Amino acid sequence: MGEHFIAKYSAHNDELEGDNLLFLEHQQLGAFTPRLYGMWRDGGKLFLVMERLHGETLETLWPALLEVDKQKILSKLREAFDIFRVVPHEGYFGSVTRSHMPHHLFYWPQYPAHISGPFNDEASLLQGPIQKARLTAAAQPIKRHSYQADFFSSHLSLDLVTADRKPVFTHSDLQRKNIFVEEVQVGDGEKEFRVKVVDWKSAGWYSVYWEYVAAVFAFHWDDDWCVRIVDPWPAEAAMTQLIYQDLWM
């Protein structure tokens, strides 16, 4: 669509991506995100018209970057994600439209509230994927009882839940392919970088540890870049990975 705009359209696009971009712009955080100019449905497809970003993805740039440049970029990303995390919450775990949790770990057809949310507290949130594990086991060609779900319910819920812990706004898909980096020149030829985060369809109100946990789902452990942006939650990541593996591996 030319130099300034890009169109994203598909029958599989999610309006939550547009809703999240509008929410972030309303929170005056547009400096870290592409601007949304339009969103509509036509012919069974959802169209999103957004700002065309300059630069390259961090995934493309990373292998050739000097360590000093990596540090500049990661520091800016750390600043951005720290700001995202202090956006005032609205007292529930779910999407910005007060609907289901956007991450696919909470997906079930028709989004039943006990699996997909929204949830009023962290204990209920954790029961979502546990109940999904039970239904997944029961839906197998040879129906079975999920003893892993029993274990998760008895033990993980005690270890992962902290009373009165509040929801945190979370991107929920922190990968280098979802970060655009533009190099700019400042005084005396010094190099600086602008960063923007894309692909906001899974964002919403999650547990405080979720940004790290969701990143670990896709992390290849070939670098330490992720923990230089968000604080690590290794115990929570390991325990949530057990549920993830039970559902998809």
Buried (B, 14 or more C-beta within 10 A) or exposed (E): EEEEEBEBBEEEBBBBBBBBBBBBBEBEBBEBBBBBBEBEEEEEEBBBBBBBBEBBBBEEBBEEBEEEBBEBBBBBBBEBBEBBBEBEEEEBBBBBBEBBBBBEBBBBEEBBEEBBBBBEBBBBBBBBBBBBBBEBBEEEEEEEEBEBBEBBBEEBBEEBBEEEBEBBBBBBBBBBEBBBBEBEEEEEEEEBBBBBBBBBBBBBBBBBBBBBBBBBBEBEEEEEBBBBBBEBBEEBBEBBBBBBEBBEE
